[in-house]
Amino acid sequence: MVREAPHPPYPPSSPPPPPPPATIQLAATAADEDGRITKVEFYNGATLLATVLTPPYQFTWNNVGAGTYSLTAKAYSTQGLSKTSPAANVTVSVNQLPVSAC
């Protein structure tokens, strides 16, 4: 019997860029056809942000500075298999007022 890795979690939708310091809500949906999900990890690039052990798989990332971030979620099954979501790129930027000539 061939076992497949769990379905990858779906990346969060890309909201409009928040001003820094920002709060970013991350959520993932994960399922496994022949087992159960044991945990979902949330990453910024290669940096682990949080591990969530039970559904709903959600995490609030606080005090995020200005920059561009590549966010993913990685789900693990009871069979020890894992799958990573496609990256969701999020930019946090400073709102700048328009400059007018007087």
Phi and psi restraints in degrees (range 20) as a CNS / XPLOR table:
assign (resid 1 and name C) (resid 2 and name N)
       (resid 2 and name CA) (resid 2 and name C) 1.0 -91.2 20.0 2
assign (resid 2 and name N) (resid 2 and name CA)
       (resid 2 and name C) (resid 3 and name N) 1.0 128.6 20.0 2
assign (resid 2 and name C) (resid 3 and name N)
       (resid 3 and name CA) (resid 3 and name C) 1.0 -103.8 20.0 2
assign (resid 3 and name N) (resid 3 and name CA)
       (resid 3 and name C) (resid 4 and name N) 1.0 136.4 20.0 2
assign (resid 3 and name C) (resid 4 and name N)
       (resid 4 and name CA) (resid 4 and name C) 1.0 -99.0 20.0 2
assign (resid 4 and name N) (resid 4 and name CA)
       (resid 4 and name C) (resid 5 and name N) 1.0 151.3 20.0 2
assign (resid 4 and name C) (resid 5 and name N)
       (resid 5 and name CA) (resid 5 and name C) 1.0 -65.3 20.0 2
assign (resid 5 and name N) (resid 5 and name CA)
       (resid 5 and name C) (resid 6 and name N) 1.0 157.3 20.0 2
assign (resid 5 and name C) (resid 6 and name N)
       (resid 6 and name CA) (resid 6 and name C) 1.0 -61.5 20.0 2
assign (resid 6 and name N) (resid 6 and name CA)
       (resid 6 and name C) (resid 7 and name N) 1.0 156.3 20.0 2
assign (resid 6 and name C) (resid 7 and name N)
       (resid 7 and name CA) (resid 7 and name C) 1.0 -59.7 20.0 2
assign (resid 7 and name N) (resid 7 and name CA)
       (resid 7 and name C) (resid 8 and name N) 1.0 140.5 20.0 2
assign (resid 7 and name C) (resid 8 and name N)
       (resid 8 and name CA) (resid 8 and name C) 1.0 -66.9 20.0 2
assign (resid 8 and name N) (resid 8 and name CA)
       (resid 8 and name C) (resid 9 and name N) 1.0 147.2 20.0 2
assign (resid 8 and name C) (resid 9 and name N)
       (resid 9 and name CA) (resid 9 and name C) 1.0 -66.4 20.0 2
assign (resid 9 and name N) (resid 9 and name CA)
       (resid 9 and name C) (resid 10 and name N) 1.0 149.5 20.0 2
assign (resid 9 and name C) (resid 10 and name N)
       (resid 10 and name CA) (resid 10 and name C) 1.0 -81.6 20.0 2
assign (resid 10 and name N) (resid 10 and name CA)
       (resid 10 and name C) (resid 11 and name N) 1.0 135.1 20.0 2
assign (resid 10 and name C) (resid 11 and name N)
       (resid 11 and name CA) (resid 11 and name C) 1.0 -70.2 20.0 2
assign (resid 11 and name N) (resid 11 and name CA)
       (resid 11 and name C) (resid 12 and name N) 1.0 154.3 20.0 2
assign (resid 11 and name C) (resid 12 and name N)
       (resid 12 and name CA) (resid 12 and name C) 1.0 -66.9 20.0 2
assign (resid 12 and name N) (resid 12 and name CA)
       (resid 12 and name C) (resid 13 and name N) 1.0 152.4 20.0 2
assign (resid 12 and name C) (resid 13 and name N)
       (resid 13 and name CA) (resid 13 and name C) 1.0 -68.5 20.0 2
assign (resid 13 and name N) (resid 13 and name CA)
       (resid 13 and name C) (resid 14 and name N) 1.0 157.1 20.0 2
assign (resid 13 and name C) (resid 14 and name N)
       (resid 14 and name CA) (resid 14 and name C) 1.0 -91.7 20.0 2
assign (resid 14 and name N) (resid 14 and name CA)
       (resid 14 and name C) (resid 15 and name N) 1.0 105.1 20.0 2
assign (resid 14 and name C) (resid 15 and name N)
       (resid 15 and name CA) (resid 15 and name C) 1.0 -76.2 20.0 2
assign (resid 15 and name N) (resid 15 and name CA)
       (resid 15 and name C) (resid 16 and name N) 1.0 168.8 20.0 2
assign (resid 15 and name C) (resid 16 and name N)
       (resid 16 and name CA) (resid 16 and name C) 1.0 -61.5 20.0 2
assign (resid 16 and name N) (resid 16 and name CA)
       (resid 16 and name C) (resid 17 and name N) 1.0 150.2 20.0 2
assign (resid 16 and name C) (resid 17 and name N)
       (resid 17 and name CA) (resid 17 and name C) 1.0 -61.4 20.0 2
assign (resid 17 and name N) (resid 17 and name CA)
       (resid 17 and name C) (resid 18 and name N) 1.0 127.5 20.0 2
assign (resid 17 and name C) (resid 18 and name N)
       (resid 18 and name CA) (resid 18 and name C) 1.0 -85.3 20.0 2
assign (resid 18 and name N) (resid 18 and name CA)
       (resid 18 and name C) (resid 19 and name N) 1.0 154.5 20.0 2
assign (resid 18 and name C) (resid 19 and name N)
       (resid 19 and name CA) (resid 19 and name C) 1.0 -76.6 20.0 2
assign (resid 19 and name N) (resid 19 and name CA)
       (resid 19 and name C) (resid 20 and name N) 1.0 151.4 20.0 2
assign (resid 19 and name C) (resid 20 and name N)
       (resid 20 and name CA) (resid 20 and name C) 1.0 -77.5 20.0 2
assign (resid 20 and name N) (resid 20 and name CA)
       (resid 20 and name C) (resid 21 and name N) 1.0 158.3 20.0 2
assign (resid 20 and name C) (resid 21 and name N)
       (resid 21 and name CA) (resid 21 and name C) 1.0 -69.1 20.0 2
assign (resid 21 and name N) (resid 21 and name CA)
       (resid 21 and name C) (resid 22 and name N) 1.0 135.3 20.0 2
assign (resid 21 and name C) (resid 22 and name N)
       (resid 22 and name CA) (resid 22 and name C) 1.0 -104.3 20.0 2
assign (resid 22 and name N) (resid 22 and name CA)
       (resid 22 and name C) (resid 23 and name N) 1.0 160.8 20.0 2
assign (resid 22 and name C) (resid 23 and name N)
       (resid 23 and name CA) (resid 23 and name C) 1.0 -117.4 20.0 2
assign (resid 23 and name N) (resid 23 and name CA)
       (resid 23 and name C) (resid 24 and name N) 1.0 123.9 20.0 2
assign (resid 23 and name C) (resid 24 and name N)
       (resid 24 and name CA) (resid 24 and name C) 1.0 -116.0 20.0 2
assign (resid 24 and name N) (resid 24 and name CA)
       (resid 24 and name C) (resid 25 and name N) 1.0 123.4 20.0 2
assign (resid 24 and name C) (resid 25 and name N)
       (resid 25 and name CA) (resid 25 and name C) 1.0 -88.5 20.0 2
assign (resid 25 and name N) (resid 25 and name CA)
       (resid 25 and name C) (resid 26 and name N) 1.0 122.8 20.0 2
assign (resid 25 and name C) (resid 26 and name N)
       (resid 26 and name CA) (resid 26 and name C) 1.0 -113.2 20.0 2
assign (resid 26 and name N) (resid 26 and name CA)
       (resid 26 and name C) (resid 27 and name N) 1.0 138.4 20.0 2
assign (resid 26 and name C) (resid 27 and name N)
       (resid 27 and name CA) (resid 27 and name C) 1.0 -145.1 20.0 2
assign (resid 27 and name N) (resid 27 and name CA)
       (resid 27 and name C) (resid 28 and name N) 1.0 143.3 20.0 2
assign (resid 27 and name C) (resid 28 and name N)
       (resid 28 and name CA) (resid 28 and name C) 1.0 -134.5 20.0 2
assign (resid 28 and name N) (resid 28 and name CA)
       (resid 28 and name C) (resid 29 and name N) 1.0 146.6 20.0 2
assign (resid 28 and name C) (resid 29 and name N)
       (resid 29 and name CA) (resid 29 and name C) 1.0 -111.4 20.0 2
assign (resid 29 and name N) (resid 29 and name CA)
       (resid 29 and name C) (resid 30 and name N) 1.0 125.3 20.0 2
assign (resid 29 and name C) (resid 30 and name N)
       (resid 30 and name CA) (resid 30 and name C) 1.0 -134.8 20.0 2
assign (resid 30 and name N) (resid 30 and name CA)
       (resid 30 and name C) (resid 31 and name N) 1.0 144.8 20.0 2
assign (resid 30 and name C) (resid 31 and name N)
       (resid 31 and name CA) (resid 31 and name C) 1.0 -147.1 20.0 2
assign (resid 31 and name N) (resid 31 and name CA)
       (resid 31 and name C) (resid 32 and name N) 1.0 154.4 20.0 2
assign (resid 31 and name C) (resid 32 and name N)
       (resid 32 and name CA) (resid 32 and name C) 1.0 -135.0 20.0 2
assign (resid 32 and name N) (resid 32 and name CA)
       (resid 32 and name C) (resid 33 and name N) 1.0 126.9 20.0 2
assign (resid 32 and name C) (resid 33 and name N)
       (resid 33 and name CA) (resid 33 and name C) 1.0 -69.2 20.0 2
assign (resid 33 and name N) (resid 33 and name CA)
       (resid 33 and name C) (resid 34 and name N) 1.0 -32.1 20.0 2
assign (resid 33 and name C) (resid 34 and name N)
       (resid 34 and name CA) (resid 34 and name C) 1.0 -123.1 20.0 2
assign (resid 34 and name N) (resid 34 and name CA)
       (resid 34 and name C) (resid 35 and name N) 1.0 28.0 20.0 2
assign (resid 34 and name C) (resid 35 and name N)
       (resid 35 and name CA) (resid 35 and name C) 1.0 -169.7 20.0 2
assign (resid 35 and name N) (resid 35 and name CA)
       (resid 35 and name C) (resid 36 and name N) 1.0 -149.0 20.0 2
assign (resid 35 and name C) (resid 36 and name N)
       (resid 36 and name CA) (resid 36 and name C) 1.0 -139.7 20.0 2
assign (resid 36 and name N) (resid 36 and name CA)
       (resid 36 and name C) (resid 37 and name N) 1.0 161.6 20.0 2
assign (resid 36 and name C) (resid 37 and name N)
       (resid 37 and name CA) (resid 37 and name C) 1.0 -82.6 20.0 2
assign (resid 37 and name N) (resid 37 and name CA)
       (resid 37 and name C) (resid 38 and name N) 1.0 129.1 20.0 2
assign (resid 37 and name C) (resid 38 and name N)
       (resid 38 and name CA) (resid 38 and name C) 1.0 -94.4 20.0 2
assign (resid 38 and name N) (resid 38 and name CA)
       (resid 38 and name C) (resid 39 and name N) 1.0 -28.0 20.0 2
assign (resid 38 and name C) (resid 39 and name N)
       (resid 39 and name CA) (resid 39 and name C) 1.0 -168.8 20.0 2
assign (resid 39 and name N) (resid 39 and name CA)
       (resid 39 and name C) (resid 40 and name N) 1.0 159.1 20.0 2
assign (resid 39 and name C) (resid 40 and name N)
       (resid 40 and name CA) (resid 40 and name C) 1.0 -128.6 20.0 2
assign (resid 40 and name N) (resid 40 and name CA)
       (resid 40 and name C) (resid 41 and name N) 1.0 130.2 20.0 2
assign (resid 40 and name C) (resid 41 and name N)
       (resid 41 and name CA) (resid 41 and name C) 1.0 -107.7 20.0 2
assign (resid 41 and name N) (resid 41 and name CA)
       (resid 41 and name C) (resid 42 and name N) 1.0 141.1 20.0 2
assign (resid 41 and name C) (resid 42 and name N)
       (resid 42 and name CA) (resid 42 and name C) 1.0 -109.1 20.0 2
assign (resid 42 and name N) (resid 42 and name CA)
       (resid 42 and name C) (resid 43 and name N) 1.0 132.6 20.0 2
assign (resid 42 and name C) (resid 43 and name N)
       (resid 43 and name CA) (resid 43 and name C) 1.0 -125.7 20.0 2
assign (resid 43 and name N) (resid 43 and name CA)
       (resid 43 and name C) (resid 44 and name N) 1.0 148.8 20.0 2
assign (resid 43 and name C) (resid 44 and name N)
       (resid 44 and name CA) (resid 44 and name C) 1.0 -111.3 20.0 2
assign (resid 44 and name N) (resid 44 and name CA)
       (resid 44 and name C) (resid 45 and name N) 1.0 105.3 20.0 2
assign (resid 44 and name C) (resid 45 and name N)
       (resid 45 and name CA) (resid 45 and name C) 1.0 60.8 20.0 2
assign (resid 45 and name N) (resid 45 and name CA)
       (resid 45 and name C) (resid 46 and name N) 1.0 -124.5 20.0 2
assign (resid 45 and name C) (resid 46 and name N)
       (resid 46 and name CA) (resid 46 and name C) 1.0 -95.3 20.0 2
assign (resid 46 and name N) (resid 46 and name CA)
       (resid 46 and name C) (resid 47 and name N) 1.0 0.6 20.0 2
assign (resid 46 and name C) (resid 47 and name N)
       (resid 47 and name CA) (resid 47 and name C) 1.0 -90.3 20.0 2
assign (resid 47 and name N) (resid 47 and name CA)
       (resid 47 and name C) (resid 48 and name N) 1.0 120.6 20.0 2
assign (resid 47 and name C) (resid 48 and name N)
       (resid 48 and name CA) (resid 48 and name C) 1.0 -71.0 20.0 2
assign (resid 48 and name N) (resid 48 and name CA)
       (resid 48 and name C) (resid 49 and name N) 1.0 124.2 20.0 2
assign (resid 48 and name C) (resid 49 and name N)
       (resid 49 and name CA) (resid 49 and name C) 1.0 -94.5 20.0 2
assign (resid 49 and name N) (resid 49 and name CA)
       (resid 49 and name C) (resid 50 and name N) 1.0 -40.3 20.0 2
assign (resid 49 and name C) (resid 50 and name N)
       (resid 50 and name CA) (resid 50 and name C) 1.0 -164.7 20.0 2
assign (resid 50 and name N) (resid 50 and name CA)
       (resid 50 and name C) (resid 51 and name N) 1.0 154.6 20.0 2
assign (resid 50 and name C) (resid 51 and name N)
       (resid 51 and name CA) (resid 51 and name C) 1.0 -122.4 20.0 2
assign (resid 51 and name N) (resid 51 and name CA)
       (resid 51 and name C) (resid 52 and name N) 1.0 127.4 20.0 2
assign (resid 51 and name C) (resid 52 and name N)
       (resid 52 and name CA) (resid 52 and name C) 1.0 -117.4 20.0 2
assign (resid 52 and name N) (resid 52 and name CA)
       (resid 52 and name C) (resid 53 and name N) 1.0 125.5 20.0 2
assign (resid 52 and name C) (resid 53 and name N)
       (resid 53 and name CA) (resid 53 and name C) 1.0 -93.7 20.0 2
assign (resid 53 and name N) (resid 53 and name CA)
       (resid 53 and name C) (resid 54 and name N) 1.0 -19.0 20.0 2
assign (resid 53 and name C) (resid 54 and name N)
       (resid 54 and name CA) (resid 54 and name C) 1.0 -135.2 20.0 2
assign (resid 54 and name N) (resid 54 and name CA)
       (resid 54 and name C) (resid 55 and name N) 1.0 150.7 20.0 2
assign (resid 54 and name C) (resid 55 and name N)
       (resid 55 and name CA) (resid 55 and name C) 1.0 -70.7 20.0 2
assign (resid 55 and name N) (resid 55 and name CA)
       (resid 55 and name C) (resid 56 and name N) 1.0 154.7 20.0 2
assign (resid 55 and name C) (resid 56 and name N)
       (resid 56 and name CA) (resid 56 and name C) 1.0 -72.0 20.0 2
assign (resid 56 and name N) (resid 56 and name CA)
       (resid 56 and name C) (resid 57 and name N) 1.0 141.9 20.0 2
assign (resid 56 and name C) (resid 57 and name N)
       (resid 57 and name CA) (resid 57 and name C) 1.0 -84.6 20.0 2
assign (resid 57 and name N) (resid 57 and name CA)
       (resid 57 and name C) (resid 58 and name N) 1.0 92.6 20.0 2
assign (resid 57 and name C) (resid 58 and name N)
       (resid 58 and name CA) (resid 58 and name C) 1.0 -137.2 20.0 2
assign (resid 58 and name N) (resid 58 and name CA)
       (resid 58 and name C) (resid 59 and name N) 1.0 151.4 20.0 2
assign (resid 58 and name C) (resid 59 and name N)
       (resid 59 and name CA) (resid 59 and name C) 1.0 -151.6 20.0 2
assign (resid 59 and name N) (resid 59 and name CA)
       (resid 59 and name C) (resid 60 and name N) 1.0 139.4 20.0 2
assign (resid 59 and name C) (resid 60 and name N)
       (resid 60 and name CA) (resid 60 and name C) 1.0 -107.0 20.0 2
assign (resid 60 and name N) (resid 60 and name CA)
       (resid 60 and name C) (resid 61 and name N) 1.0 118.1 20.0 2
assign (resid 60 and name C) (resid 61 and name N)
       (resid 61 and name CA) (resid 61 and name C) 1.0 -96.7 20.0 2
assign (resid 61 and name N) (resid 61 and name CA)
       (resid 61 and name C) (resid 62 and name N) 1.0 112.6 20.0 2
assign (resid 61 and name C) (resid 62 and name N)
       (resid 62 and name CA) (resid 62 and name C) 1.0 -99.1 20.0 2
assign (resid 62 and name N) (resid 62 and name CA)
       (resid 62 and name C) (resid 63 and name N) 1.0 158.6 20.0 2
assign (resid 62 and name C) (resid 63 and name N)
       (resid 63 and name CA) (resid 63 and name C) 1.0 55.5 20.0 2
assign (resid 63 and name N) (resid 63 and name CA)
       (resid 63 and name C) (resid 64 and name N) 1.0 45.0 20.0 2
assign (resid 63 and name C) (resid 64 and name N)
       (resid 64 and name CA) (resid 64 and name C) 1.0 -82.5 20.0 2
assign (resid 64 and name N) (resid 64 and name CA)
       (resid 64 and name C) (resid 65 and name N) 1.0 124.8 20.0 2
assign (resid 64 and name C) (resid 65 and name N)
       (resid 65 and name CA) (resid 65 and name C) 1.0 -79.6 20.0 2
assign (resid 65 and name N) (resid 65 and name CA)
       (resid 65 and name C) (resid 66 and name N) 1.0 173.1 20.0 2
assign (resid 65 and name C) (resid 66 and name N)
       (resid 66 and name CA) (resid 66 and name C) 1.0 -62.5 20.0 2
assign (resid 66 and name N) (resid 66 and name CA)
       (resid 66 and name C) (resid 67 and name N) 1.0 141.0 20.0 2
assign (resid 66 and name C) (resid 67 and name N)
       (resid 67 and name CA) (resid 67 and name C) 1.0 153.2 20.0 2
assign (resid 67 and name N) (resid 67 and name CA)
       (resid 67 and name C) (resid 68 and name N) 1.0 179.0 20.0 2
assign (resid 67 and name C) (resid 68 and name N)
       (resid 68 and name CA) (resid 68 and name C) 1.0 -112.2 20.0 2
assign (resid 68 and name N) (resid 68 and name CA)
       (resid 68 and name C) (resid 69 and name N) 1.0 133.4 20.0 2
assign (resid 68 and name C) (resid 69 and name N)
       (resid 69 and name CA) (resid 69 and name C) 1.0 -125.4 20.0 2
assign (resid 69 and name N) (resid 69 and name CA)
       (resid 69 and name C) (resid 70 and name N) 1.0 144.1 20.0 2
assign (resid 69 and name C) (resid 70 and name N)
       (resid 70 and name CA) (resid 70 and name C) 1.0 -110.8 20.0 2
assign (resid 70 and name N) (resid 70 and name CA)
       (resid 70 and name C) (resid 71 and name N) 1.0 104.5 20.0 2
assign (resid 70 and name C) (resid 71 and name N)
       (resid 71 and name CA) (resid 71 and name C) 1.0 -103.4 20.0 2
assign (resid 71 and name N) (resid 71 and name CA)
       (resid 71 and name C) (resid 72 and name N) 1.0 134.2 20.0 2
assign (resid 71 and name C) (resid 72 and name N)
       (resid 72 and name CA) (resid 72 and name C) 1.0 -136.4 20.0 2
assign (resid 72 and name N) (resid 72 and name CA)
       (resid 72 and name C) (resid 73 and name N) 1.0 163.4 20.0 2
assign (resid 72 and name C) (resid 73 and name N)
       (resid 73 and name CA) (resid 73 and name C) 1.0 -126.1 20.0 2
assign (resid 73 and name N) (resid 73 and name CA)
       (resid 73 and name C) (resid 74 and name N) 1.0 140.8 20.0 2
assign (resid 73 and name C) (resid 74 and name N)
       (resid 74 and name CA) (resid 74 and name C) 1.0 -124.4 20.0 2
assign (resid 74 and name N) (resid 74 and name CA)
       (resid 74 and name C) (resid 75 and name N) 1.0 122.2 20.0 2
assign (resid 74 and name C) (resid 75 and name N)
       (resid 75 and name CA) (resid 75 and name C) 1.0 -103.3 20.0 2
assign (resid 75 and name N) (resid 75 and name CA)
       (resid 75 and name C) (resid 76 and name N) 1.0 142.4 20.0 2
assign (resid 75 and name C) (resid 76 and name N)
       (resid 76 and name CA) (resid 76 and name C) 1.0 -119.0 20.0 2
assign (resid 76 and name N) (resid 76 and name CA)
       (resid 76 and name C) (resid 77 and name N) 1.0 141.1 20.0 2
assign (resid 76 and name C) (resid 77 and name N)
       (resid 77 and name CA) (resid 77 and name C) 1.0 -103.3 20.0 2
assign (resid 77 and name N) (resid 77 and name CA)
       (resid 77 and name C) (resid 78 and name N) 1.0 169.3 20.0 2
assign (resid 77 and name C) (resid 78 and name N)
       (resid 78 and name CA) (resid 78 and name C) 1.0 -65.2 20.0 2
assign (resid 78 and name N) (resid 78 and name CA)
       (resid 78 and name C) (resid 79 and name N) 1.0 -19.4 20.0 2
assign (resid 78 and name C) (resid 79 and name N)
       (resid 79 and name CA) (resid 79 and name C) 1.0 -83.8 20.0 2
assign (resid 79 and name N) (resid 79 and name CA)
       (resid 79 and name C) (resid 80 and name N) 1.0 1.1 20.0 2
assign (resid 79 and name C) (resid 80 and name N)
       (resid 80 and name CA) (resid 80 and name C) 1.0 84.5 20.0 2
assign (resid 80 and name N) (resid 80 and name CA)
       (resid 80 and name C) (resid 81 and name N) 1.0 8.3 20.0 2
assign (resid 80 and name C) (resid 81 and name N)
       (resid 81 and name CA) (resid 81 and name C) 1.0 -90.5 20.0 2
assign (resid 81 and name N) (resid 81 and name CA)
       (resid 81 and name C) (resid 82 and name N) 1.0 158.4 20.0 2
assign (resid 81 and name C) (resid 82 and name N)
       (resid 82 and name CA) (resid 82 and name C) 1.0 -144.7 20.0 2
assign (resid 82 and name N) (resid 82 and name CA)
       (resid 82 and name C) (resid 83 and name N) 1.0 159.1 20.0 2
assign (resid 82 and name C) (resid 83 and name N)
       (resid 83 and name CA) (resid 83 and name C) 1.0 -147.4 20.0 2
assign (resid 83 and name N) (resid 83 and name CA)
       (resid 83 and name C) (resid 84 and name N) 1.0 142.6 20.0 2
assign (resid 83 and name C) (resid 84 and name N)
       (resid 84 and name CA) (resid 84 and name C) 1.0 -110.2 20.0 2
assign (resid 84 and name N) (resid 84 and name CA)
       (resid 84 and name C) (resid 85 and name N) 1.0 139.9 20.0 2
assign (resid 84 and name C) (resid 85 and name N)
       (resid 85 and name CA) (resid 85 and name C) 1.0 -70.4 20.0 2
assign (resid 85 and name N) (resid 85 and name CA)
       (resid 85 and name C) (resid 86 and name N) 1.0 160.9 20.0 2
assign (resid 85 and name C) (resid 86 and name N)
       (resid 86 and name CA) (resid 86 and name C) 1.0 -63.3 20.0 2
assign (resid 86 and name N) (resid 86 and name CA)
       (resid 86 and name C) (resid 87 and name N) 1.0 152.2 20.0 2
assign (resid 86 and name C) (resid 87 and name N)
       (resid 87 and name CA) (resid 87 and name C) 1.0 -71.9 20.0 2
assign (resid 87 and name N) (resid 87 and name CA)
       (resid 87 and name C) (resid 88 and name N) 1.0 142.8 20.0 2
assign (resid 87 and name C) (resid 88 and name N)
       (resid 88 and name CA) (resid 88 and name C) 1.0 -111.1 20.0 2
assign (resid 88 and name N) (resid 88 and name CA)
       (resid 88 and name C) (resid 89 and name N) 1.0 116.6 20.0 2
assign (resid 88 and name C) (resid 89 and name N)
       (resid 89 and name CA) (resid 89 and name C) 1.0 -89.1 20.0 2
assign (resid 89 and name N) (resid 89 and name CA)
       (resid 89 and name C) (resid 90 and name N) 1.0 127.5 20.0 2
assign (resid 89 and name C) (resid 90 and name N)
       (resid 90 and name CA) (resid 90 and name C) 1.0 -126.6 20.0 2
assign (resid 90 and name N) (resid 90 and name CA)
       (resid 90 and name C) (resid 91 and name N) 1.0 134.1 20.0 2
assign (resid 90 and name C) (resid 91 and name N)
       (resid 91 and name CA) (resid 91 and name C) 1.0 -113.8 20.0 2
assign (resid 91 and name N) (resid 91 and name CA)
       (resid 91 and name C) (resid 92 and name N) 1.0 129.9 20.0 2
assign (resid 91 and name C) (resid 92 and name N)
       (resid 92 and name CA) (resid 92 and name C) 1.0 -108.0 20.0 2
assign (resid 92 and name N) (resid 92 and name CA)
       (resid 92 and name C) (resid 93 and name N) 1.0 122.7 20.0 2
assign (resid 92 and name C) (resid 93 and name N)
       (resid 93 and name CA) (resid 93 and name C) 1.0 -133.9 20.0 2
assign (resid 93 and name N) (resid 93 and name CA)
       (resid 93 and name C) (resid 94 and name N) 1.0 158.1 20.0 2
assign (resid 93 and name C) (resid 94 and name N)
       (resid 94 and name CA) (resid 94 and name C) 1.0 -82.7 20.0 2
assign (resid 94 and name N) (resid 94 and name CA)
       (resid 94 and name C) (resid 95 and name N) 1.0 128.6 20.0 2
assign (resid 94 and name C) (resid 95 and name N)
       (resid 95 and name CA) (resid 95 and name C) 1.0 -72.4 20.0 2
assign (resid 95 and name N) (resid 95 and name CA)
       (resid 95 and name C) (resid 96 and name N) 1.0 127.3 20.0 2
assign (resid 95 and name C) (resid 96 and name N)
       (resid 96 and name CA) (resid 96 and name C) 1.0 -111.0 20.0 2
assign (resid 96 and name N) (resid 96 and name CA)
       (resid 96 and name C) (resid 97 and name N) 1.0 135.8 20.0 2
assign (resid 96 and name C) (resid 97 and name N)
       (resid 97 and name CA) (resid 97 and name C) 1.0 -73.8 20.0 2
assign (resid 97 and name N) (resid 97 and name CA)
       (resid 97 and name C) (resid 98 and name N) 1.0 145.5 20.0 2
assign (resid 97 and name C) (resid 98 and name N)
       (resid 98 and name CA) (resid 98 and name C) 1.0 -65.9 20.0 2
assign (resid 98 and name N) (resid 98 and name CA)
       (resid 98 and name C) (resid 99 and name N) 1.0 145.4 20.0 2
assign (resid 98 and name C) (resid 99 and name N)
       (resid 99 and name CA) (resid 99 and name C) 1.0 -97.4 20.0 2
assign (resid 99 and name N) (resid 99 and name CA)
       (resid 99 and name C) (resid 100 and name N) 1.0 130.4 20.0 2
assign (resid 99 and name C) (resid 100 and name N)
       (resid 100 and name CA) (resid 100 and name C) 1.0 -120.6 20.0 2
assign (resid 100 and name N) (resid 100 and name CA)
       (resid 100 and name C) (resid 101 and name N) 1.0 147.5 20.0 2
assign (resid 100 and name C) (resid 101 and name N)
       (resid 101 and name CA) (resid 101 and name C) 1.0 -86.5 20.0 2
assign (resid 101 and name N) (resid 101 and name CA)
       (resid 101 and name C) (resid 102 and name N) 1.0 135.2 20.0 2
